[in-house]
Amino acid sequence: MSAELLRPRTPVAVLGTLAEFHREPIPYNLKTLVRLVTDLNPDLLCLDITRDQWRRRDFEELPPEYREALLPLADQTDIVVVPIGGEQPAQEPTAAGWKGRVIAGLRSWLAYLQRTSPGPAAINQGVRHHVADTLYSTINVLAGRIAQQARKAHTSHLIQQVVEVAHRDPGCRILVVVNVRYCHLIRPALKKYPEIEVVPYTDL
């Protein structure tokens, strides 16, 4: 039997969040996220932060689900954080004029999706997940070609980083927590690697 067949497949789950909307007093809030990740207790927790931010412990500009929930949790447990972000933090797409006003309206719809979600499952699968992805994709189109290229490049970087983590630590249970806008791109890309087993976060 070949070494490839003997090598354990590495389970990877991708959990989507809706960034600043977690501040609201809703079912899928920061406390829920902490409880969820605590229960999953992954071996490795991949977060979309830069190595420089991690090295300097500079978390002020990170979204609240990282700064106020997951990073403090990792400090209190044996969960190992792995920074998988690019050299520069991903920027929120913006535009001027009427496009900017439309983007603001779409973001209010994203907030509504979060407020009405009964829990993390509703954001990570089903109708709300696909609607959120559509809204984020529309925002990127309105923000222009540069924003679209930046999103593609950032997503590709996240995927490659997760693959490298899986190769370094085969068999470890890896949880990737990123903005929901990247989930539908990361999951199918990881499934192309036979050494990686993409699983629902509930099965990690």
Long-range contacts (C-beta under 8 A, 24 or more apart in sequence): 4-194, 4-195, 7-170, 7-195, 8-170, 8-171, 9-171, 9-194, 9-195, 9-196, 9-197, 10-166, 10-169, 10-170, 10-171, 10-172, 10-174, 10-195, 10-196, 10-197, 11-173, 11-174, 11-197, 11-199, 11-203, 11-204, 12-162, 12-166, 12-174, 12-175, 12-176, 12-190, 12-196, 12-197, 12-198, 12-199, 13-40, 13-42, 13-174, 13-175, 13-176, 13-198, 13-199, 13-200, 13-201, 13-203, 13-204, 14-176, 14-178, 14-183, 14-186, 14-187, 14-190, 14-198, 14-201, 15-120, 15-124, 15-175, 15-176, 15-177, 15-178, 15-201, 16-123, 16-124, 16-129, 16-132, 16-178, 16-179, 16-180, 16-182, 16-183, 17-63, 17-65, 17-123, 17-177, 17-178, 17-179, 17-180, 18-110, 18-113, 18-114, 18-123, 18-132, 18-179, 18-180, 19-63, 19-64, 19-65, 19-179, 20-63, 20-64, 21-110, 21-111, 21-114, 21-115, 22-63, 22-64, 22-65, 22-69, 22-114, 23-64, 24-111, 24-114, 24-115, 26-114, 26-115, 26-117, 27-117, 27-118, 27-119, 28-114, 28-117, 28-118, 28-119, 28-120, 28-122, 28-123, 30-64, 30-65, 30-68, 30-69, 31-69, 32-119, 32-120, 33-65, 33-69, 33-70, 33-120, 34-69, 34-70, 34-73, 36-120, 36-201, 37-69, 37-70, 37-73, 37-79, 37-175, 37-177, 38-73, 38-77, 40-173, 40-175, 40-201, 40-204, 41-77, 41-79, 42-79, 42-173, 42-174, 42-175, 42-204, 43-79, 43-80, 43-169, 43-172, 43-173, 43-174, 44-79, 44-80, 44-82, 44-165, 44-169, 44-172, 44-173, 44-174, 44-175, 45-70, 45-74, 45-79, 45-80, 45-81, 45-82, 45-175, 45-177, 46-82, 46-84, 46-161, 46-162, 46-165, 46-174, 46-175, 46-176, 46-177, 47-71, 47-81, 47-82, 47-83, 47-84, 47-85, 47-177, 47-178, 48-84, 48-85, 48-90, 48-158, 48-177, 48-178, 48-179, 48-182, 49-83, 49-84, 49-85, 49-89, 50-83, 50-85, 50-86, 50-87, 50-88, 50-89, 51-83, 51-85, 52-87, 53-83, 53-85, 53-89, 54-81, 54-83, 61-89, 62-89, 63-179, 65-177, 66-177, 70-177, 82-161, 82-165, 84-157, 84-158, 84-161, 84-162, 84-165, 84-176, 85-157, 85-158, 86-153, 86-154, 86-157, 90-150, 90-151, 90-154, 91-150, 93-139, 93-140, 93-142, 93-143, 93-147, 93-151, 94-143, 95-142, 95-143, 95-144, 99-142, 99-143, 102-142, 103-139, 103-142, 103-143, 106-135, 106-138, 106-139, 106-142, 107-135, 107-139, 109-135, 110-135, 110-136, 120-201, 121-202, 123-180, 124-180, 124-183, 124-200, 124-201, 125-200, 129-180, 129-183, 129-184, 130-184, 132-180, 132-181, 133-180, 133-181, 133-183, 133-184, 136-179, 136-180, 136-181, 137-181, 151-181, 154-182, 155-182, 155-185, 155-186, 158-182, 158-186, 159-185, 159-186, 159-189, 159-190, 162-186, 162-190, 163-190, 163-193, 163-196, 166-193, 166-195, 166-196, 167-195, 170-195, 173-204, 175-201, 175-204
